[in-house]
Amino acid sequence: MSIVGLNPYTALSGVKPDQVAQPAAAAEPAKNPVAEGVSEFKAVLESAEAAAIDTAVSGADPHAMVEALANAEMMLDTAVTVRDKVVEAYQELLRMPV
């Protein structure tokens, strides 16, 4: 059926009743994607700062510093884009007639 070799019928036949989705009370608490994004953003910026300090102080690998700074710049661009979209959505809400 598929080139990859995945047959949905055989994949579903292996599901046991104890593997079915758990009720919401027994499942782990839902994770906040915004909080995860902010913590990841903070970690990337801290690693870029540490790489820059290591390169300046001890002459560490400049390639690692450039890579860390590029990664931090990409995260900053992503954060600015998300912020702009949130502001734009808020402005659209304000323009809606009541």
ZIMONOR-V217667 format. One record per residue. N is the residue number from 1. RES is the residue in three letters. OMEGA is omega in whole degrees, -180 to 180 (* if undefined). Layout:
BEGIN
n=N res=RES omega=OMEGA
n=N res=RES omega=OMEGA
END
This chain:
BEGIN
n=1 res=MET omega=-178
n=2 res=SER omega=179
n=3 res=ILE omega=-178
n=4 res=VAL omega=-180
n=5 res=GLY omega=179
n=6 res=LEU omega=177
n=7 res=ASN omega=-175
n=8 res=PRO omega=-179
n=9 res=TYR omega=179
n=10 res=THR omega=178
n=11 res=ALA omega=-179
n=12 res=LEU omega=-178
n=13 res=SER omega=-180
n=14 res=GLY omega=-178
n=15 res=VAL omega=179
n=16 res=LYS omega=-178
n=17 res=PRO omega=-180
n=18 res=ASP omega=178
n=19 res=GLN omega=180
n=20 res=VAL omega=-176
n=21 res=ALA omega=179
n=22 res=GLN omega=175
n=23 res=PRO omega=-175
n=24 res=ALA omega=-178
n=25 res=ALA omega=-177
n=26 res=ALA omega=-179
n=27 res=ALA omega=179
n=28 res=GLU omega=-178
n=29 res=PRO omega=-179
n=30 res=ALA omega=-180
n=31 res=LYS omega=179
n=32 res=ASN omega=-177
n=33 res=PRO omega=179
n=34 res=VAL omega=179
n=35 res=ALA omega=178
n=36 res=GLU omega=179
n=37 res=GLY omega=179
n=38 res=VAL omega=180
n=39 res=SER omega=177
n=40 res=GLU omega=177
n=41 res=PHE omega=179
n=42 res=LYS omega=-179
n=43 res=ALA omega=-180
n=44 res=VAL omega=179
n=45 res=LEU omega=178
n=46 res=GLU omega=179
n=47 res=SER omega=177
n=48 res=ALA omega=178
n=49 res=GLU omega=179
n=50 res=ALA omega=179
n=51 res=ALA omega=179
n=52 res=ALA omega=179
n=53 res=ILE omega=179
n=54 res=ASP omega=-180
n=55 res=THR omega=-178
n=56 res=ALA omega=-174
n=57 res=VAL omega=-172
n=58 res=SER omega=179
n=59 res=GLY omega=179
n=60 res=ALA omega=-176
n=61 res=ASP omega=180
n=62 res=PRO omega=178
n=63 res=HIS omega=178
n=64 res=ALA omega=178
n=65 res=MET omega=180
n=66 res=VAL omega=179
n=67 res=GLU omega=180
n=68 res=ALA omega=179
n=69 res=LEU omega=177
n=70 res=ALA omega=178
n=71 res=ASN omega=179
n=72 res=ALA omega=178
n=73 res=GLU omega=178
n=74 res=MET omega=178
n=75 res=MET omega=179
n=76 res=LEU omega=177
n=77 res=ASP omega=178
n=78 res=THR omega=180
n=79 res=ALA omega=179
n=80 res=VAL omega=179
n=81 res=THR omega=179
n=82 res=VAL omega=178
n=83 res=ARG omega=179
n=84 res=ASP omega=179
n=85 res=LYS omega=178
n=86 res=VAL omega=178
n=87 res=VAL omega=179
n=88 res=GLU omega=179
n=89 res=ALA omega=178
n=90 res=TYR omega=179
n=91 res=GLN omega=176
n=92 res=GLU omega=178
n=93 res=LEU omega=180
n=94 res=LEU omega=-180
n=95 res=ARG omega=-178
n=96 res=MET omega=176
n=97 res=PRO omega=-177
n=98 res=VAL omega=*
END
